[in-house]
C-alpha cells in the first residue's frame, strides 16, 4: 500500500475504517456543497461505496485517492486524489471544517501532485473550484495552477449546477514552481 508523506501529513489509501470520518466530515454541508459528487446528507453507505470505487480505480491504475492524516496524532483531516477523467488527470481534495485554515490542503495537494507528475507521469493535471469557494482557488494558485475557463458543473449536494473555475497545471510549470 502506497503512502505519501509531507512534513506534517501522511496520505494513505482509504480503508473501511475511514468511513466514519468521511460520514462525519461530509455531513457538514459547508464541506459537501463544495464537491461535485458528494451527496448531502452523506451516509455510511456512501462512504463504503466511495472507498470501494477508489480502491478499484487504484487497482486499475486510473485513480489514486488518499485519506489525509496528521503525523503528530494520526487524526484524519481530509481526502485528496488524482484520477483519470475523460482521458485527463483531475485533482480533487477536501478538508474537514475543523481543520480549515491550517495549510493542510496545499501541503497534501503539493505532495500528491509530485506523485502524479513523478510516478504516474501525468503531463497536465486539471482542477476546479466553485465560484463561491475562493479559498480553494487560492490553494490551486499557490500550487501553480493557471486559470483556464469557467463552466457549469454539477454539485450533487446542492442539487444544481454551479459555476466552476477550471485551471490546469503542467509538469513543467510544477517543476519550476517546486524549484523556486
N, C-alpha and C positions, 0 to 999 in steps of 0.2 A: 504494500500500500504506500503510495507516494504521499509524503508530507512535505510542505514547503514552510520555510521559517524566515522570519524577519527578526529584528532586534527585540520586539515586544510580543510578536504573534506567532502562532503555529496554525497553519492551514492544513486541515485533514479532510479526506473524503468523508461525506456524511455517512453515518451509520444509524441503525434503527434507534439507538439511544438518543440521537439528536432530535427525534420527532417532537418531544415535549418542549424543547427550546423553540423549535420552529413555530409550533402552535402558539406558545406564549408571545413570542416576538411579533408574529404576523397577525395576531388577534388585535394588535394596535392598528387602527385604521390609518393613522398617520404614517405608518410604515407600509402597509399593504397597498395603500392608494397610489404609491409611487412606483409600483411594479406593474408590468404588463400582464403577467399570467397568474399572479396570486389572487385567489378569491377572498372575499370577506363576507361572512366570517371564515376563518381558516381553521380547519378541523384536523383531528389526528389522522383521519383517512387521507386528507390532502397531503399531510406531511409524509405519511408512509408511501403514498403514490409518487410523490416528488423524489424521495430517496431511491425508490425502485427505478424510476425513469433515469435519474442521473447516474446510477450505478451501471445500468445497461449502456448508456451513452459512453461512459468511460471505457467499458469493456470493448465497445465497437470503435474506439478512437475518435469519437465525434463530440465529446464534451468532457470537461474537467471542472467539476464543481467541488468546492471546499467549504467546510464549516470553519469559521474563523474563531480561534480560541486565544485567550491571553496566555502567555507563557508563565506569568507570575502565579496565576491561580488555576489555570486550565478552564476558566469560565468561557462558555461560548458567547460571542458578541455579535455575530452576523454570519453572512454567507457571501461567497463570490464564486464566479465561474466564467469560463470562456467556452463557447460551444460553436459548432458549425450551424449556420442558419442560411439556407439558400446558397450554399457554396462559399459563404463568407464567415469569418470568425467574429463573434459578438461577445463583448464583455458585459457582465452584469454583476451587481453587488447590492447588498443592503446591510445596514447595521441596526440592531435593536435600539429603540429610542433611548433607554438609559445610558447608552454608550456613544451617543451623538456628540460631535464636537471634540473628540479626542484624537482625531487623525487616523483612526483605525481603517476607514475606507480607503484613504490614499495609500497607506502603508501596505495593506493587503493587496489592493489592486496593482500596485507597483510590482510586488513580488510575483503576482500572477501573470502580469504582462512579460516579465523577464522569462518566466516559464513558457508562455505562449510563443514568444519570438525565438527563444533559445532551444527549447526541447521540441515543441510542436512544429516549429519552423513556419509560423504564420508570417506572411509578408505585410498584411494590413489587419488591424483589429478595429472594429466599429463599436460604437456605444451610443447611448442616448440618454436624455433626461427630460422629464416632463416640464413644461413651461413654468409650472408653479413649484419647482424643486431646484432653485438656483444653487443650493449647497452641492448637489450632485454635479451640476455644471462646473462648479469651482474645483471639485475633485478631478474631473476629467481634464480641465485646463492645467492643473498642477502636474498632471501626468504627461502632458504634451499633446493631448488631442486637439485637433483643429476642427472648428465648426464646418459642417458640410451643407446641411439643408434642414428645413423644418417640414415635418409631415404629421399627419394624424395617426396615432397609434392607439390600440385598444388598451384600456385598463379594466381588467376583469373585476377588480374590487369596486371600482366606481360604476361599472356597468355602462360605460360610454367610451368614446374615443376622445383622446386628449392630444393637444399639440405637443409634439416631441421634437426637441432639438437633437439632430443627429450629428455625430462627429466621427472622425477617423484618426487613427494613429498608424504611421508606417514603422516598419522595423528600423529603417534608417533614422527617422526622427527620434524614436525611442532611444536608440543608441547614442545619438547626440545629446539628448536631454539627460541621459544617465551619466554621460561623461562630464557634463557641465558642472 
